[in-house]
């Protein structure tokens, strides 16, 4: 078992093997405990306490008395879940301790058999990609989703277009003749295939923006990081920005017939003029 060492004030664990993994829970992604369903909240809190005790050097007896978990189970919880990589590229952190949350993608290990109700096809697309020639098919499909189009071809390709392309590819490979997935399920795996399209686009945000909004949208989406901004004198440059305040309110407007009339407002815009060098607000305007 590899050694886990905590970074911080608490002592590191006794060495269980040569080398070790340094764990800094202060950098872990936090979890909103109040948002966890009550039926799972207590289990998460026990896991969190067990991790903190483990990294603090608690022995097996202490862990079982305080949390009901054994040291080897807490070690696996940290190593396989909390230190695993999330979809956003960061480590799972405290998210890995959430009960009933899958931290690894499902990998089908048995041959797929679809029943009369359409069940038994979990992981079907992954199974197709893992079959002989599937890696080339996946690469070709990804290129179809995010690749450049010909000059006369529509730039904005819908999920329906990607779905039809993929189905035609499978037909050419004999999946329909053999009665294999997705030709043996209702809607021919449309939801699964479209979910894969969305995932590929999410992995390539810049290309996704270009596909949806074109070159103009791609240029507008570019944002600087604030590095190497020019040194400006006071009042040399100002910036104007608008902020929307979502609120429900009523304004009483004088009526030409006498009295007042109520006007409902759903949102309020605040337009602010800011001096860049000092960041002072030198003017503002409110409008509905």
N, C-alpha and C positions, 0 to 999 in steps of 0.2 A: 504494500500500500504506500503510495507516495505521500510525502509530508506536505501538510498545508500550514503555512505560516501567516499569521495575521500581522498587518502593518498597523502600528498604533501603539498605545500605551500598554495593552495587555501583553503578557509574555507569549512567545511563540510556542507551538506544541513541541513535545519531545520528539526527537527524530525517530521515524518509523521506517525510513529508507534513505538512501543517499539522495541528495538533492531535495528539491521541494518546490511548491507552488505558492507564491506570495499572494495573499488575499487581502484586499482593502475594501471592506464593506462600506466605508464612507463614500466610495465612488460607485456603489451599486445603484441601479435604477430603483427609485422608491416605488412603493405600492400604496394606493389609497385604501387603507384598511376599511374605512367606512363604506366603500363601494363594494366590498366583497359580500356575497350573500351570507346571511347569518349562519346558515347550516355549514359553511366552509370556513368561516372567519376564525373560529377557535382552533381548527386544525392548522391554519396558516400561522397563527400566533405561536402555537407550540413548535412548529418547524423553525420559525424565526428565532425563538428563544434557544432551541437546540443548537442552531448554527452558531449563535453568539457564545453559548457555553462551550461548544466544541472548540471554537477558535481561541477561546480563553484558556483552554487546557483542561477542561472538566473531564473526569474519568467516566467510565461506562456506568458506574453505579449512580453517580450524580445525574447523568443524563436521563437514565431511566426513571429516577425518582421525580425529577422536575418536569420531564416532557413525555416519558413513556417510549422514547426512541433509543435505540442502541447506537454506539459509536460508529459501527460500520455502515449503518443505514444513513446516519447524518453525513458521513464522508461521501457516500454515493450521491446524496442529495446535493451537496456542494459541488462535487466534481462533475457529475453527469448532467445536472440541471442548472444550478446557479451560475456555473462558470461556462456553460454552453453559449454558443453564439445565437443571438436573436436575428430576426429578419432585417432589422435596421443596421446590422453590422456590429452592434455593441454586445456585451455579454448580458445574459438574462438577468443577473443580479437577483433581487428579491422576487422578481417575476417567476423565477424558476422554482420558488417555494410555494407557489399557488397550487392548491389541490385541483386535480382533474383538469389541468391545463397542459396540452400537448406542446412540448418544447422541441420535438424532433418531427420531421415530416414522416407521414405514414409510408412504410415500405412493405409492399405485398410480398409475402414469402411463399404462398401457395397458388396453384393454378386457379384461374378464375372460372367459376361456374355460376352462371346467372340463373336464378330460379324463375318460376312462372310469374312471380310478382315483381320482377325486375331487381330483386335484391341480390347481393353477393358480388357487386361490381365495384366495391370500394378499392381505390387505388388502381383503377383500370387504365387510366392514361399513363401512369407511371409504369405499369406492366407493359404497355405497348412500347414505350421508349426503352425499356430494359430488354426487350426481345431482340433477336438478331436483326440487325439493320435499323433498330430503333434509335440509336444514337445519331445516325445520319439523318433520320426523319425529324428528330427533335431539333437538330441544328438547322435543317432546312425550314422548319416551321417557324423557328425564332427569326430567321432571316426574312421570312415572309411578313412577319409582324412588324419588325422594326427596320427592315432594309429600305434602301432608297428605291423609289419607283421610277418607271420610265417617263419620258416627257409627256406622252399622251395619256398616261394612266392616271386615274383619280388619285390625288394625294391623300385624302382622308378616307381610309379604308375602314369600314365598319366591322364589328365583331361577326356579323352575319357573313360578310365576305371571307373573313379568315376561316370561319366554320366550314363554309362550302369548299374552300381550297383544301382544307385538311381532310374532309370526307372524300373528296376526289382522289387525293393521294392514297388514302387507305383502300379505296376501290381498285386503284391501279395495282396495289400490292396484294390483292386477292382476299382482303379481310371480309368483304361482303359475300364472296363465293363460299368461303369457309364458315360463314355464319358467326363470325367472331365480333367482339365488342368493337365499335358501338352499334353495329347493325343488328344486335340481338336485344336491344333495350329501347324503351320508349324515348322519343325525341332524339335518338341517335347520339346521346351523350352531349347534347348542346350545352347544358349548364356547366359540365366539367371542362369542356373545351374552351368555352368563353372565360371561365375562371382562370385557365392557364394563360389566355391572351392578356387578361387584365394583370396577371402577375408579371408577365414579361414586360409589359409597358411600365409597370410600377418600378421594375428594376432598372429601367432606362428613362428617367424622368425628362431629360433634355430632349431625347428623341420623341417621347410621348407628346410633349408640348409642340414640337415641330409638326408632328402628324396631325394633331388636333387643330392647331392655330396657324400652321404654316411658318415661313421664315420670319414674317413680321411678329408673330407671337413669340417665337424663339428669341428674337432680339429684345422684345419688351420684357421677357422673363429674366434677362440677365441682370444681376445685381452685384454691385461692388462690395468689398469687405471693409471699406473705410481706410484701407492702407494707402499711404502716399497721397493723401488729400493735400491740396495746396494750402500753404500758410496764408491766411487772410487777415487783413486789418479789420477793425470794428467798422461795421456798416459798409463794408466793401461788397458783401453779398448777402442776400436774404433768400429764404426758402418759404414756399407757401404749401401748406398741407391741409387736407380736410379729414375730419374724423366724424364718423357716424355714430350717434348715440341712439341705440334702440330703446324706445320708451313709449308709453301710451299716456297721452296727456290731452287736456282740453284747453283751448285758448278762447277767451271771450272777445269777439270782434264787434265793434260798434255797428249797429244796423242803421241803414238810411231811413228806416221806418220808425226808429226810436228804440231805445233799449239796446240789448246785446244779443248776438247769436253765437252759439257754441260751435267751434270748429275742432274736430278730433284730429290729433297729430300722432302718427305712428312712429316717426323717427325725426331726429333733430341733427342737423349738420353744423359742426363748428369748424369754420375755416380760419386757420391761424397763420400769421406771418411771423417767421422766426429769423432773428439775426444769427448768421452762421457762426461767427467767431465766438460770441458770448453765449449763444443759445437762448438769448432773451426774447420773450414774446413781445413784439412791438405793435401788434394789432391783431384783432380777431373780429369775426362776424358770424352771427348765428342765423341760420335760415332753415326752413322746413322743406 
